[in-house]
Amino acid sequence: MNWDLITVSFVVGVLASAVRWAAPILYAALGEVFTERAGILNLGLEGIMLMGALSGFIGAYNSGSLWIGLLLAALVGMAMGLLMAFVSVTARANQVVAGLGITILGGGLSTLLFRLFFGLRTRPPTIKTFKVHSLPLLGDLPIVGEVLFEHNVMVYLVFILVGVAWVVLYRTRFGLALRAVGERPEAADTRGLNVTALRYISLMIGGAMAGLGGAYLPLADLGIFWTQMTAGRGFIAVAVVVFSRWDPVRALWGALVFGGAAALQTALQTLRAPIDSELLLMLPYIVTIIVLVGISRRAEFPGAFAVPYSRGEK
Amino acid sequence: MNIRKLLTGLVVLAVLMTALPAVAQEEVPKVKVALILPGRADDVSWNQASFEGMNAAVEALEGEIEVELTVVEQVYDPVDIEPALLDYAQQGYDLIVGHGFQFQEPIIKVAEDYPDVNFAIGTGFKMAPNVGVYDVKLEQGGYLMGLIAGYLTKSNIVGVVGGVDVSEIHRGHVAFVLGAQAINEDVKVLSNFVGDFNDLAGAKEAALSQIKAGADVLWQSGDGIGIAVLGACEEEGILCMGNVANQNEIAPENTLASFVYDWGPVYQQMIEETVEGTFGNKYYWIELANEGVSVIYNEELAEQYIDEELQAALDEAVEGFIEGTLDLGDLDAYKLE
């Protein structure tokens, strides 16, 4: 173990890395908070993120604008959410099966479309990513500045969206309606709320956010698209949502816990800690499981969680 | 009219009958080959090298052996491997190539039930009468890249990032450590594994972590994730080296050299032996001695960084590997953590 490599700069680097790990997961998790609050479990996040990554990349590559890429990623994610809504709300399919189907579809379709758009290449197509901007004043703070305020615009955007999501969920009529539909759809229905429409909207929000989360990888981090590049982040987002007990602010902490564990295991490998890399690579997932086991006792799932609704059925 | 038709028919038949044996004499043996890749054929790394090597082998055999080649990409998930193998074995393919360590167990299993089909495993150690292993002496590349990194580092810290700590990747990383230490006693060598060959973002974080720890020359042991490591070096403005394919163009200002694989001759040999019936139960190596691997330099950067002393050390090591005088010992036993 190389203890002497642990400097202030290294530790700050680990913390900043945790934020970068957390950002794409947090996008998807925030959307999934809305979806699950309305009573739907969407395990298709992984596939939607891949479609978001692909469409974001194609949009940015062809238009030269990263923002158009993001817009396209959100729209395609929304379309994937609509598909999930049709299958799970209208057709009332088992949501676990439907979600996994969406994940498989997104993985295969994004690969196929990438080949159709770009053909067989000897060198991958690339784009310029969002630049890192140090925020004025805040960025100059010692340690905290580099950890929190020296990132690309998509990191700042997701922090803002945490607040937006909280306000929408708890301080608007729409948020109240969404929560009612997830808790007691039959009661919401008798009060004149359109259960089907609200669940469709919740899945479109979830899809759009997952699309953005996927697009983070090529547009804000790497500058290239890669098959299966989300590498399980969509499923981590689902776990983060349970951890958060369906609250946007706690989702932020959940994403940071996972990001922190991922950054920590990377750092331990770098320092050549006397633990096998295979074991260290499990760390983020073990932390996720332990935290979930601890949390789930207290977790109160939405009353109608993962139960399709139909009028007049008990 | 009918008699005339009959006569012409007979004449045509007679001509055909005399012609047929002549055609048969010129007929070249036919072989059906399936190449199963775990990733995309255009990954500028592991899969692309295999894809290009196989196509080169097929081309080189033109006229001698007629190869009907099928390539399938993205058979990444271990649960998909066995069905793919069974599918091609049942379709009557003569040689099925699984390009990766993860193909070893499923191939050994399926090969038992299909003794008439030949199987090739891309890196591994298990064999059978109809199973051969082709592999790369990545330790040679790791050692050479280690020499370069150990010599050029100013901070005396260098690093290497790879997918998973197995097979040739392990040997490459260990040899990188040994190479760096051979030329620089004070050097610290960092090693990271990403655990996933598609997690480019994770690979980039690993590279950034090494750079934050002070590393100023990085190597990567290939696959898609390697491209992300080169990207991190470009962003941070440090030197790096590529692996598997010539990646010098991906970050042209930073990538000093690439350790390049050429699977062509090995694939060609495997196809020829399938026709002759001598395939199986052995290793097919690509190494410096048979020119299956080589170091390709980025000319502009090489001029700037590789001085006579480093060049001499590199030449000596290459010669040592070719002559067999440079022995790195048991690399599998060396622990990297």
Interface residues (C-beta under 8 A of the other chain):
Chain A: N2 L5 S9 F10 G13 V14 S17 R20 W21 P24 T111 R115 L120 R121 T122 R123 P124 L217 D221 L222 G223 I224 W226 T227 Q228 M229 A231 G232 A262 A263 T266 A267 Q269 T270 L271 R272 A273 P274 I275 D276 S277 E278 L281
Chain B: G39 R40 A41 D42 D43 V44 Q48 Q74 Y76 I157 G159 V164 D165 K188 L190 S191 N192 F193 V194 G195 D196 N198 D199 L200 A201 G202 K204 E205 A206 L208 S209 Q210 K212 A213 G214 G224 I227 A228 G231 E249 I250 L336 E337
